[in-house]
Amino acid sequence: MGLVLFNLPRELLFIFIASTLQVALHICIPFLVQEAVTFLDTPAASANVGYGLIGGFFFVAVGIAVSRAYFLR
């Protein structure tokens, strides 16, 4: 076991980063949904907030897809 950890530190680091990123992005989803509901509930909300929410959902979805693709490799 120690020999594996000694010879593959780079690969293990990438797996750790990918899985940590995946967990962090999954934690972000409820906060984005809550902000989207608040945005839709507010009649005088700025359109820029809506564009920011669209961008946030896009980056979270792409981040999850990329981290999952690398983690499952």
N, C-alpha and C positions, 0 to 999 in steps of 0.2 A: 504494500500500500504506500509506504513512504517513497519507494522508487518511482511509482507512478506520479505522485505529487511533485517529486523533484524533477522529473523529466518533462512534464507537461504543464508548466505553470501558466504559459500564455493561453493555451486552450481552456484551461480551467478558469482563468480570469475572464475570458470572453463569455463563457457559459454563465459565470456569476453575474456579469454585467447585463447580459441579455435577460436572465431570469429576474433580476432586480428591476430592470426597466419595464418588463412585462407586468410585474406586480404593481409598480408605481402608476403605470398608465391605467390599469384596471381600477385602482383606487380613485383616479381622476374622473371616471365616467359618472358616478352619482353627483359630483359637484357640477359637472357640465350640464347634466340634465336638470338639476335644480336651478341653475342660472338661466337655462332656456325656458323653463316654466315661468320663472319670474319675469323674464323679458317678454314673453307672450301675454302675461297678465297685466303688464304695465302699458297703458294705451299711449303714453307720450314718450316711449323709449326711443332712443336714437337708433338710426339704421346702422351706424358704425358698430354698436354693441352686437347687433345681429350678425354682421359680417365677421366680427371677432369670434362669436360662438361657432359659426360655420368653420372658420379656420381652426379653432380648437378641436372640434370634432374630427376634422380632417387629419390633423397632426396626431391625435390620439389613435385614430384607426390605422393610420399608416405606421405609427410606431409599434403598435401591437402586432401588426402583420409582419413587419421586419424582424422584430425581436422573436416572434414565434417561429419564423422561417429559419433564423439562425440557431435558435435554441433546439429545434427539432432535427437539425441537420445531423 
